[in-house]
Amino acid sequence: MIPFSPPRIDDRTIEEVCAALKSGWITTGPRVRKFEEMLSDYCKVNNVLCVSSNSAGMELMLHWFGVGPGDEVIVPAYTYCATANVVVHCGATPVMVDVKEDFGIDVEAVRRAITPKTKVIMPVDIAGFPCDYDELNQLVREDAVRQLFTPDNEIQRQLGRILLLEDAAHSLGARYHRLPLGTQADLAVFSFHAVKNLTTAEGGAICLNLPHPFDNEALYKQLKIKSLHGQSKDALSKTQAGNWRYDVTEAGYKCNMTDVLAAIGIVELERYDSETLPRRKQIFDAYSNAFRNDPRFQVPIYETAEKQSSYHVYPLRINNITEQQRDEIMQRIFQLEVSVNVHFIPLPMLTFYRNAGYNIQNYPVTYDNFSREISLPVYYNLSDTQVQTVIEAVKKAVTF
Ligand SMILES: *Cc1c(COP(=O)(O)O)cnc(C)c1O
């Protein structure tokens, strides 16, 4: 069976994790700091904070911005549940909007969804393909949109407009106008979950990119404390002789990254541009070459003049089929010993959100994308022979 997305764990990864284990320091410490610095170099963002997951990072930032009951946060209907769940955790209301054929959030639909209650927009770079950041940045800065914005606290007053909080779970290494993602939105949060392009088993990182008059360096320090119970000193500085006394300045969260996991990330990032991304792109190209000229298939867009994907998910679509036919095709692909997946079941189709009153009929493009989508395996160790096996299995399985 060809697996869908196994992590790349080899001797180098194991050696670095063992080195962390043997170092005597296993929770947040020097390796997390080194990984943050590497990410900051890689993304060309001055301040990057590592956390325990993308979900925890997004929630931390919603809390920091003071998002709460009565507030609205605009999210795409087509995403993983984490994007909306963190909004629910804050007591705010996720306002779902439709996406475009390229899976990105529809900026015109976002515009129509803005109300005086809108505090945040959360674009999601589905499959690793960047959203329309020029248009989104322009939208939140338009006079009419600014005038609707109703700040409830000092931070919101300072920004004076809707916050752009990017769910960049898929898009580390993707590019927009040739720049790596991380600098396009006010805040961008990566995921290093086991199935993502770059993993630390579980983990995430927040890129701080707030405009003047925000001080991102000071915010980094503040969030470091906020992500560790609001404790004024972390465990490492407390180990210094005599440096035991600490204070708690707020009821903070507990979502720091550990050095053991940062060790995996350091190895992953060192070879990300030289090995991971080129191999993933080769696999994307092989799939597109195989399916592009066959009228049964619609291949995804992953490169344009202004955007370049991180090649996270290859979302193939089958033309002129129903959701049920898609499910049958997937079953046949599995029978041919190839694992495939669907990214994602739209939020309005999940019991929790359906019961909360969201209706998939209001998101026709989301439903169309979902009902015809099959994600193909993409990972560093997928061999050329296996790629051919996947292609043959898919072609054989589509009999409609
Ligand atoms: C994986 C994923 C997340 C959640 O990431 P975690 O690190 O597991 O919290 C959020 N959004 C999207 C789109 C994802 O695919």
PDBQT file of the ligand as one rigid body, heavy atoms in Angstrom, charges set to zero:
ROOT
HETATM    1  C1  LIG A 501      -3.402  21.094   9.889  1.00  0.00    +0.000 C 
HETATM    2  C2  LIG A 501      -4.203  22.318   9.766  1.00  0.00    +0.000 A 
HETATM    3  C3  LIG A 501      -4.429  23.148  10.857  1.00  0.00    +0.000 A 
HETATM    4  C4  LIG A 501      -4.074  22.767  12.255  1.00  0.00    +0.000 C 
HETATM    5  O1  LIG A 501      -2.722  22.605  12.496  1.00  0.00    +0.000 OA
HETATM    6  P1  LIG A 501      -2.259  22.045  13.900  1.00  0.00    +0.000 P 
HETATM    7  O2  LIG A 501      -0.792  22.331  13.942  1.00  0.00    +0.000 OA
HETATM    8  O3  LIG A 501      -2.571  20.578  13.896  1.00  0.00    +0.000 OA
HETATM    9  O4  LIG A 501      -3.008  22.763  14.962  1.00  0.00    +0.000 OA
HETATM   10  C5  LIG A 501      -5.081  24.342  10.653  1.00  0.00    +0.000 A 
HETATM   11  N1  LIG A 501      -5.519  24.706   9.439  1.00  0.00    +0.000 NA
HETATM   12  C6  LIG A 501      -5.351  23.929   8.365  1.00  0.00    +0.000 A 
HETATM   13  C7  LIG A 501      -5.846  24.402   7.037  1.00  0.00    +0.000 C 
HETATM   14  C8  LIG A 501      -4.698  22.702   8.494  1.00  0.00    +0.000 A 
HETATM   15  O5  LIG A 501      -4.587  21.900   7.439  1.00  0.00    +0.000 OA
ENDROOT
TORSDOF 0
